[in-house]
Amino acid sequence: MSHHQRLLDSLRQAGHRLTPQREMILAIIGESQTHLTAKAILQRVRARYPHINKSAIYRTLDLLTRLGLVNPTDLGHGQIEYEIRQRPFHHHLICHNCGKITRVDESLFASLDRKLRDEYGFAADLCHFAIFGLCAKCQARTTPTRTRRTK
């Protein structure tokens, strides 16, 4: 069974109807090699279904997020971006200066997860997030007093 089919089955098993719009949105996000904004998803869906309502996109993205089928992430572009949730989880290191995005494996945060559970009794959702800072190249070009960018 394909990953896409498993996502569709998860939607049904959660008691939600599998509408053509929901199926199309899942397919578009799943086919993408990058994170997509709601606007980009809307444009791609409208290429096939020109009359789809923008609010249907947002409602579906909200549903898919609540069901844990997609990951919403702020990658620093001023909009939430979405991708299909899949294993293994991964995270992003994003350089404030040059914008370079480095993908890192979830295992990097295993000790943090254990510490949060053991010391605080807190189960963190560490399946997909972004950490902002400076990459090695930009650190080498930046003076020590300018290591953090303020907004």
C-alpha positions as CSV (number, residue, x, y, z in Angstrom):
1,M,0.0,0.0,0.0
2,S,1.4,3.4,-1.0
3,H,2.1,6.2,1.6
4,H,-0.6,8.3,-0.1
5,Q,-3.2,5.5,0.3
6,R,-2.3,5.1,4.0
7,L,-2.9,8.8,4.5
8,L,-6.3,8.5,2.8
9,D,-7.1,5.5,5.0
10,S,-6.1,7.4,8.1
11,L,-8.5,10.2,7.1
12,R,-11.4,7.7,6.7
13,Q,-10.5,5.9,9.9
14,A,-10.7,9.2,11.8
15,G,-14.3,9.4,10.7
16,H,-13.9,12.0,7.9
17,R,-15.2,11.9,4.4
18,L,-12.7,11.5,1.6
19,T,-13.8,14.4,-0.6
20,P,-12.1,15.1,-4.0
21,Q,-10.7,18.3,-2.5
22,R,-9.1,16.6,0.5
23,E,-7.7,13.8,-1.7
24,M,-6.3,16.4,-4.2
25,I,-4.7,18.5,-1.4
26,L,-3.1,15.4,0.2
27,A,-1.8,14.3,-3.3
28,I,-0.4,17.8,-4.0
29,I,1.4,18.0,-0.7
30,G,2.6,14.4,-1.0
31,E,3.9,14.8,-4.5
32,S,5.9,18.0,-3.7
33,Q,9.6,17.8,-3.1
34,T,9.5,20.9,-1.0
35,H,7.3,22.5,1.7
36,L,4.3,24.3,0.3
37,T,2.4,27.3,1.5
38,A,-1.4,27.3,1.5
39,K,-1.3,29.8,-1.4
40,A,0.9,27.4,-3.5
41,I,-1.4,24.5,-2.6
42,L,-4.4,26.6,-3.7
43,Q,-2.8,27.4,-7.0
44,R,-2.0,23.8,-7.7
45,V,-5.5,22.6,-6.8
46,R,-7.1,25.4,-8.9
47,A,-5.1,24.1,-11.9
48,R,-7.3,21.0,-11.7
49,Y,-10.4,22.3,-9.9
50,P,-10.7,26.0,-10.8
51,H,-13.7,26.7,-8.6
52,I,-12.4,25.5,-5.3
53,N,-12.9,27.9,-2.5
54,K,-9.8,29.2,-0.7
55,S,-11.4,28.5,2.7
56,A,-11.8,24.9,1.7
57,I,-8.0,24.7,1.4
58,Y,-7.5,26.3,4.9
59,R,-10.1,24.1,6.5
60,T,-8.6,21.0,5.0
61,L,-5.0,22.0,6.0
62,D,-6.3,22.6,9.6
63,L,-8.0,19.1,9.6
64,L,-4.9,17.4,8.2
65,T,-2.7,19.1,10.8
66,R,-5.0,18.1,13.7
67,L,-5.0,14.5,12.4
68,G,-1.2,14.5,12.3
69,L,-1.1,13.8,8.5
70,V,0.7,17.0,7.6
71,N,3.4,19.1,9.4
72,P,2.9,22.9,9.4
73,T,6.2,24.7,9.9
74,D,7.4,28.3,10.0
75,L,10.6,28.2,7.9
76,G,11.1,31.9,8.2
77,H,9.4,33.0,4.9
78,G,6.5,34.8,6.6
79,Q,4.0,32.0,6.0
80,I,3.3,28.5,7.4
81,E,4.5,25.8,5.0
82,Y,3.2,22.3,4.9
83,E,4.6,18.8,4.1
84,I,3.4,15.3,4.6
85,R,4.2,13.8,8.0
86,Q,6.4,10.8,7.5
87,R,9.0,8.7,9.3
88,P,11.7,9.2,10.0
89,F,10.9,12.7,11.3
90,H,13.3,15.5,10.4
91,H,14.0,19.1,11.4
92,H,15.5,22.1,9.8
93,L,18.4,24.4,10.8
94,I,17.9,27.7,9.1
95,C,20.5,30.4,8.7
96,H,19.2,33.9,9.5
97,N,21.9,35.4,7.3
98,C,22.0,33.4,4.0
99,G,18.8,31.4,4.3
100,K,20.5,28.1,4.0
101,I,18.3,25.2,5.2
102,T,19.9,22.1,6.5
103,R,17.8,19.1,7.2
104,V,18.7,17.2,10.4
105,D,17.6,13.8,11.6
106,E,15.2,13.4,14.6
107,S,17.8,11.4,16.5
108,L,19.7,14.6,17.2
109,F,16.9,15.5,19.7
110,A,16.5,12.1,21.4
111,S,18.3,13.2,24.5
112,L,16.2,16.4,24.7
113,D,13.0,14.3,24.4
114,R,14.2,12.0,27.2
115,K,15.2,14.9,29.5
116,L,11.8,16.7,28.9
117,R,9.9,13.5,29.8
118,D,12.1,12.5,32.8
119,E,12.6,15.9,34.4
120,Y,9.4,17.7,33.5
121,G,6.9,14.9,32.7
122,F,6.4,16.7,29.4
123,A,5.9,14.8,26.1
124,A,7.1,17.3,23.5
125,D,6.0,17.0,19.9
126,L,9.4,16.8,18.3
127,C,8.4,15.5,14.9
128,H,9.1,18.5,12.7
129,F,10.4,22.0,13.5
130,A,12.8,24.7,12.5
131,I,15.7,26.2,14.5
132,F,17.1,29.5,13.4
133,G,20.7,30.6,13.8
134,L,23.8,31.1,11.7
135,C,25.4,28.4,9.5
136,A,29.2,27.8,9.8
137,K,30.0,29.9,6.7
138,C,28.0,32.9,7.9
139,Q,29.5,32.6,11.4
140,A,33.0,32.8,9.9
141,R,32.0,36.1,8.1
142,T,30.1,37.6,11.1
143,T,31.7,39.6,13.9
144,P,31.2,38.0,17.4
145,T,28.8,40.8,18.5
146,R,26.4,40.1,15.7
147,T,25.6,36.5,16.3
148,R,21.9,37.0,16.8
149,R,19.6,38.8,14.5
150,T,16.7,40.7,16.1
151,K,13.4,41.3,14.3
